[in-house]
Amino acid sequence: MSDIRLTQLSHGGGCGCKIAPAVLETILSGAREKMAFPNLLVGRETADDAAVYQLNERQAIVATTDFFMPIVDDAFDFGRIAATNAISDIYAMGGTPIMALAIVGMPVNVLPPETIRAILDGGESVCHAAGIPVAGGHSIDSPEPIYGLVALGVVDPAELKRNSDARAGDVLILGKGLGVGVLAQAMKRGELSQAGYDALIASTTQLNRVGSQLAARPDVHALTDVTGFGLLGHLLEVCRGAKLGAEVEMSRVPVIAEARPFAEAGVGPGAIERNLASFGHDVDFAPDVASWQQRILVDPQTSGGLLATVDAAHADEVLALFHAAGFGYAAVIGRLTEGAPRVAVR
């Protein structure tokens, strides 16, 4: 198809392309005060995963957009990862996806049409697996390859899972292992084995459809998905939205097996340092939490797992639901506490 390495055509890849949290906060701090829209159930106030607009008593539209530059060189796999990542935001609100629109920016003078077609085919294959059409989209000639989706879904307003609805005492359940950013960096360095690549693809193309099942459970109070700001960054968004603190037990945090040796060797994308600089002041690491463990907690996860806050009495049931849905790395990793929005890692 093409000998061009997609990852060499862009300065970043996957959710590691995100603007650093501190920079983004500065940009958005001067935004105009929003008008009052009573039917807008979720806007940008709590950095939630998608916007939600109520249509009637039983229906609300969930809308999100997500796109980025290549995290892998295989065109079809890039399309699959980008589409899975975008649809995840619907599941993270407890919604069910219904339709997608493609966002395509390609250097058409560099990439042959068959490579671009393979990217789109990858995205469409994931949408087919999710049971939704790619109903249209928009394309531009761009100096770097960009692909993603506008994803639309529906949710019953009574079952909506805001990140701000977490409660003190809730148990934290993480659906996927960490280490996607580390594996991607190892791949760029030419050090990733086939087994490592397979683990990267398996994680990033697994749809978080379990979120739709969790919507109907009143014991699941809040959901988010772990992406570019890493586990700690997105957990802090939950803490700030709910005005709570959190405790994370490092020994319980799942790490993708193939990623751990690279993480221990210090391999990882530059977004790790940007994330730590942006919100590290709101994290208290115990002295025995190793440097590689601190870094893996802020490793940018492209198409990462759901993070659920669950009534402690029902944590085992919810964890079993994750496992039954094929999320083998899913684990209880900590809990939410009364107090300032900070995270303590033990």
N, C-alpha and C positions, 0 to 999 in steps of 0.2 A: 504493500500500500504506500508506504513512505518511510524513508530512513531518518526522517526528522524526529528528534526527541522533543516532544511537546513541552516537557518541563524546562528545556533550555530556551524556550521562546518567551518565558515570562519571568518576572523578578520575584514572584512568590507563587504559592500553590495551595489549593484547597482553602480551608477555613483559616489557615495561617496568613491569608491575604487580608484578613480583617484589619481595619484601622485600630490601632492600639486603644484600649479602653479609656485611658487618660486623655488621649488626643480627641477621641470621639466625644467625650464628655465636654471638653472645651468647645468643640464645634457646635454641639447641640445646646449648650447653655445659653446661647444668644438667640435661640429660636423664638419666634413670635408666640405669644400666649394663645393657646388654642381656644376656639369657640366651643360653646357647650353643645354637644350632640347627645341627647339622652339615650339614643339607641346604640351608641358606640360603647360596648361593654368593656373592651380592652383597646387602649390606644398605646401611646409610647411612654406613659407615666412610670411604669415599673419594669421597663426593658423586657417585656414578655416576648414570647416567640412569634406571635402573629397578632394581627388586628382582628377584632371580632365585632360584628355589627348585627344587632338583633332585628329580625324581619317580623316575627310574630311571637306568640307565647311559647311555641315549641321549636322554633327554628332560628338559628343565627348563622351568618356567613363567616367563615374563617378565611382570612386572606394573608398571604405572605409572599415574599420574593427572596430568592437566594441564588447567587451565582458567584463563580470564582474562576481563577486560572488553573491550569492543569496541575494535579498532584501526582499523576502517573503519566507515563509516555504512551501507553496503549490507548488509542482513541476511543474505542468502544467502552473500555473500563472507565475512562474519564467521564464519559457521558452517563454511565450507570451511577457513578459515585455522586456526581453533581445533582442528578435527579433524586436519588435517595435522600440526600442531604436536604434538599428543598422540601420534599414531601414530609420530612420528619417534623417540621414546624407545625403542620396540621395535627399530626398525632400528639404532639406535645401539648396541645390545647384540649385534648380529649376528643378531637374532631375526626370526621371521616372524609377523606379526600374525594372530590367529585370531578375535577377538571384541572388541566395545567396549560400554561402558555410558555413557549420556549423563549429564552433570552440568548441570543447568539451574537457574539462579536468575534470575528476571525480575520487573521491576516491573509486575505484571499490571494495575495501575490506570492505567498510563501507556502501555504498549505494546499495540497491538491484537493479537488472537490471530493474525491473518495474518502479522504481522511476526515473532512468536515462531516460528510454523510455518516461516517462510522460513529462520530461523537453523538450526532442526533439519534442514530439508531440505538445507541446505548441508553440514552435518556428515555426513548420511547419504549424500550424493553422493560424498564423499571415501571414506567407508568402503566404498561399493560399488566404487569404483575400486581400493581396496586389497584387495578380495575378502573382506570381513568383514561380519558383521551387527552392527547396533546392537541388542543383545538385551534392552535394558531401560535402567534408569537411575533417577534421582531428581530431583525438582524442588521448588523452594521459591519463595515470594514474597519477592523481594529488592529493596532500594531501588536497586540498580544491576544492569544486565544482566550476567550471568555465564554462560558456556557453555564446555564442554570435554568430555573423555572420560576414563573409565577404559579403558585399552587393555591387552589381554592378548595374549601371544604365546608361541611355543615356540622353543627353541633346543637344539641338541645341546650338552651341557656342554663337549665337546671343542672346539667352535667358538665358544664364548662370548667376546665382546670386552669385557673390562674396561678401564676407563680407566687402571687401575693396572698394566697389563701392558706399557706402553710401554717401549722399550729405548733406551739411549744409542746415538746414531748413526742412529736412525730419522729418516726424512724426514717432514715434516708436509705433508699434502695437505688443502686446504680445498675443500669441494664447491660452495659457493654464494658469490656476491659479498656484501660487506657493504653496509649502508646502509638496511636496512629501517626502523629506528627513525627515521632522518633523513627518509625519504620519508613516513612516517606523520605526523611532526610538520609537515612541509610541507603535507600534506593538511589537517591541522587548522587551519592558518593560511590556508587557501584559496589556496595558491600552487602547488599541484601540477597539472601538465598531465595530459591524458588519457594521454599516453605514460608519464608518471611513475607514474600509478595502475596502468596495465597492467603496468609492470615490478614494482611492489609486489605485485600479485596473482600474477603469474607465479612470483615467487620463493617467496612464502609458501604457495602451494598445490601446489608441486611435491613429491610424496612422495619421501622419501629411501630408496626401496625398494632402491637399490644396496647398502645396508647388508646385506641378506640375501645378496647375491652375494659380498660381501667376507668373510662369515663363514667360508666354506670355504677361504679363502686363509691359509696359515700365515705368509705374509710380511706380512700386516696384523696388527700386534700389538695395537693398541688403537683404539677408536673412541669418539667422543662427538659430541654435536651442539651447535652454537653457538646459544645462545638468550639469555636475559635478562641474563646477566653479560658478554655480548660475547665476542669472540674471545679476548681476553687473560684474562678471568675463567675461562673454561672450559679454556683451555690451562693455566692455573695449577693447576686441579683435576687435570689429567693429570700435571703436574709433581709435585705434592704426593703423589698416589697412587703414582707410580712412583719418587719420590725422585730426580728428575732436574731439570736446567735445560733451557732452550730458547732458541733464537735464531730471530728472525723477521726476514725481509728485507722491509722495507716496500714496496720497489718491485715485489715479486712478489704482494703481497696484492691480490686482486681486489675492486674496489668497483663496485657497480651504477652503470652510466654515468649514469643519470638522478639518482642521489643525490649524485654528486660535487659539482656546483655548489652545492647546498644545504649540504653538509658544509663546503666551503671558506668559505661565508658564515657559518658558525657555527650553522646551524640544527640542532637536535637535541633529544631529550627530556631531562627532568631526570634520568633514570636514568643518563645519561652521567656527570654529576658524582658521583652516588652510587656508581657503580662505581669511578670513579677514587679517590674517598676511601676506599673499602673495601680495595682491593688495589693501588693505585698504588705503594705503598712496595715492592712486590715486582717492579717493572718498571723496567728501566734503558733510557731512551730516548736514542739518539744525538742530538747537538746539531742535526743537520740534519733530524730528524724533526719536521715542522711540527705546530703545535697541532691543526689539523683532522685530521691523520693520527692523532695520539694519541687524539683523540676518537672517530674512526671505529672504532678498534680495541676500544673498550669500548661502542660503540653497541649497545643491546639488540636482538638479532635475534629477532624472532618467527618461528618455524618456519624457523630458519636451517639452514645446511648441515652436513653431517657433517665432522668433523675426524678424519682417519685418520693414525696413525703407522705407517710402512711401512719395511720393510727397504730400504735405499738401492738395493740391486742390482735391485730389482723396482719401483721408483717409477714408471718410465715405463709399465710394464704396468698398474699400478693407476690411474694418471692416465688412460690410454687407456680403461679400463673406465668411469670417471666420464664421460668425454666421450661414449662410445658410449651411455650411459644418459641422455644429454640434459642433462648438467650442463656447459654451455658455459663457465661462469666458473671451473670447477675448476682449481686450480693448486697447484704446489709452493711453499710459502711459508717454509720454514725447516727446522730440524732440532732434535732433542733431544740434550742434552749431559750429560756427567757433571758433578755439582756440586749446589749448593743449589737448591731449587725456586724459581727466579727466571726471568724472561723478559727477554732483551736484544733490543731492537728497533733494527735498524740501518737 
